[in-house]
Amino acid sequence: MLEVDLHSHTLFSQCGIHTVIEMLTYAKSIGLKALAVTDHGPAMKGCRLNSPFFLRLNNPVPGIMLIKGAELNIINDQGKTDCPMRYLPFMDIVLAGLHQNIKKGLNKKKYTNMLINAIIKNNFIDIITHPNNPDYLPDMKLVIEACKEHDKVIEINNSKTDLEKVDNNITLELINLCKEYECNVAVNSDAHALHEIGNNNAVEPLLEQADFPDKLIVNRNLKTAINYIERRKVYKKN
């Protein structure tokens, strides 16, 4: 079980089924100290980031920290995202990845360029989500090198592993490459339902198999997660 989960979705993502308050209340009940709510950007049909969440909601559930964020969608070859810039100053953590708004079946070089351009051109991005997704598989080594160079983090995504949407061998390759290049990672649930929050059951055995060093996991505890968030906040100022 994670202490800090940096990737979750509410019903504002459409793929999620619970409210922010429900997610936080459940996270607190199972012992999490902080939960990042990171709904999808508007390029995903039916999803919306809303002003009350960013402008008005301030730790609404006592005893657990709300980390405000978003999972942005990369929308073109130049690495542009669908980030609503007016909300950026209120975001504690910014995730970005390749999703259904991007055509499947393109070549590896295309997806690699999308991700690397997003990493280089968007200073405000903190975490690259599920780069081992087989539908949009890049050259993971090159993506990791770019993250390492630009002080960004690779996600080890529990949900896609648990639901067998990614091959364990590819996930293990991703983990070993991050270890080899000493690239920081975030172990996230990518929760869409309450029972998934804080869950790392599927990726924990793979991290153990790789003998992955805890020091490279930015959300290994509350202190390290907050330290990373604070270090990166300078990039979210307009």
Steps between C-alpha positions, in 0.01 A plus 500: 500500500627843405531784752461767232318429173573751224253382233124458534183584308159619614174511304624822338721276286194301390708184535484551878184429701541683833510858626809673638360478853424129465852432373666695780278348770581148386872579465504626858316190625770269364785706641622717214652831605444677167314440175552680170181549302617519139205506265550495125538813292227606256643323193346180636135510399266563790775592747531837663719686743287736706565828674333414836747213547805718441378831642276405792581153633762501777557169681126430540550173692682548832793266555608457139674737262341575165765540231349686208607398155406383154591228255546690179468358153780545250324612185755525216847415372644816655406379846233762561256417780141596576591678823257781590769752590270700728501210747873431484597721800261295717638161397732324743585218260467467123492167321499449124478205267372353177129413503209415273505843337816382320471248218611147582729298276750771413867411508721507808697802377181705475394427858854554625515845340163596647612412850848650477366825355245516782777450755727764347245766406266491802700583811189464715465125436624298799410139420477306173222247541504134392772523230479119480148510354514258203252711300747791493831333576801733458871436527491487879874551533488833316198617700673410826815686394293812426324479837831459678647802323198722573436393862175323419360172620395178331182337625478135598125451454329239716157506337615410151718223641225366727243499217755333269489787253880492486736207483696435821818455300465850351429645844803321640709636214378851585588452867847365419571788262400754766731322742786495247468873421415592861181668384247588768164325484156540654321179591134591444169318514330688214182434698163528328305335783528508878652155544789593268616802702849461646538157345842385381438126526574424134822699457654441843618146410661636183680773695622236743612274215706785358633588845391855424647756744247679720700822471382537138128485592387859554177402678654239728370708791326832564821694559667394175181560300457852639869575445467410133179700462653806663813478288294492183252777589716768344404362158128556562516875543363703210 
